[in-house]
Amino acid sequence: MKPYQEQVIDNHTVIREFSENTHELDLVWHMDDEDRTIVALEETNWMFQFDDELPIPINSPIFIPKHKIHRVIKGDNNLKIKIIK
């Protein structure tokens, strides 16, 4: 089971929402098979982290190259992001 709800907009765009009740252990390190950019749709204190780098706020667009290991770090509220592939 995924730690988010997903709405497919088209072949290149999805909206994902992570609940404030998401368990931190469900937010695992992973990589994707395609480049993508994530954009927060609401103000948030959730963070984003690439492997071997410090966490950064998800308050501006973040480009994620394919096969680069990363994760999100839980904040205090829901997280709603747009993913552009």
N, C-alpha and C positions, 0 to 999 in steps of 0.2 A: 504494500500500500504506500502510495506517495504522500509526502508530508504537506501537500498543497492541493488546491482545487485549480483546475485549468480550463480555460475557455479558448478554443481555437478560433482565431479571427480569419486567417487565410493560411496559405502554405508557408508563409514566412513570418507570421506574427501570432503569438499567443499571449494571453493574460494569465498570470498565476497569482494566486493569493494564498499566503501562509498565515495561519491563525496565530494569534498571540498565545494560544494554548498548545502550539506545537512543542513536542518534547525536543530538547536540544540534541539528544542522541540520534534523532531522525534526520538531522541536518548533516549529512555525511560529506566527506571529501569525495569529489568525483570529477570526471572530465566528459566533454561532449565531442561528438564526431563532426561538428561543424562550428564555424565561427558564429558568434552571436553578440549582440549588444543588449544589455538590460537597462531599463529606465524605470525608476520608481514613479508610480502614478500618484502617490500621496507622500506627504512628509513622513519620515520614519527615522528611528534610531537603530534600525537593523544595520549590520555591517557586512561587508564582502571581503573575502580573503583569498588571494592566490597562494599556492604552496610556497613556503620559504619567504613570504612577504608579510608585512604588518597589515592588519585589517584596515579597511577604508570605509567611510560612510557611503551609503547608497543614496546620495543626494544629487548626483549628476550621472549622465550616461557612463556605463562601464563596458568597454570592449573586452570580450573573452575569446582569445584565439582557440581554435580547435585543439583538442588534446592537452590543454593547459589545466592542471589540477587546481580546483577551487572549491569554495563552500560559502554559504551564507551563515551569519552568526545572529542568533535570535535577539530581538529587541523587546520593547515593552508593549507593543501594539501589533495589529495585523500588518503584514507586508503585502502590498499589491504592486506587481511589476509587469511591464510589457517586455517581452523577449522578441527581438527581431533577429531572424536567422538569415 
